[in-house]
Amino acid sequence: MVSRSAAYPHVVDTAVTAALDELAERGTATGPELVEAVGLNPSTVREGIRQACDAGEIARRPCPTDPRMTIYSLAEEGDDGE
């Protein structure tokens, strides 16, 4: 079976673009905040964020007040996304 993200790469690309735009405007956001702002299926947005982190476009760090959350931001040049 082919995954949804593989079958519909344009949807994941849309999620990545929307997440990058949202982070450019906000500065930082949690995963749930990005899902709400992007307005696509949560799994699609999570996959887009994962791909952007792997590509070094989005950086992630643990939330200082809630260890269950991750804070995302645009990666700075030379940032490895971690």
N, C-alpha and C positions, 0 to 999 in steps of 0.2 A: 504494500500500500504506500502511496506517495503522500508525504506530509503536506498539509495545507500551504505552508510557507514555500515549499518546493513547487507545488502546483500553481500557486498564485503569487509569484515573486513581486509583481507590481503592487500588490496590497501591502507586502512587507516594506517595499521601497517607500510607499506612501506613509507608512507608520514611522519609518526612520526619518523621513523629511519633516513630518509634522512634529516629531519629538525634538529634532534638532532646532526647528523654528521656535518651539515652546521654550526650550532651554536658553536659546539666544535672547528671548524676551524676559524670562523669569530669572535666569542665572542658575538656580538649582530647583530640583523637584524630586519627589519620591516617585516610585513606580506607580502607585495608585493615582497620584496627581497627574502623571503623564497619560495614563490610560483614560482618565476622565477628560483631560484637555484634548487628546487626539480623537476620542470618540469612536474608535474602532474596537473590534473584539480584543479583550484583554490578552489572550494568548498571542495574537498577531502583534500587538504593541510590545509585549515582553520579548518576542523573537526579534523584532526590529531593534529594540534597545540592546539585546545581546549581540546582535551582529555589529551594531555601531560601536559597542564597547570593544569587541574583538578587533575591529578595524582601527581603533584608536581615536574615534570621533567623539565618543562620550566617555567621561571618566566616572568612576563610581567610588563611593566611600561609605563606610558604615555610618548610620545615623547616631549621633552622640547621645540622644535621649531615648531611643527605642532600638534595641539590638536586632529586632526583627525587620527593620526597614533599611533600605539603601538610599543614599542621596546621590542623584545624578547631576552632572554638569557637563558643559562642553569641555572637551579635553584641550589642554594647552599644548602647544607644539612641544614635542618630546615626551609628553605624558603617555604612559603605556596603557591607560584606561583602567588601571587597578588602584 
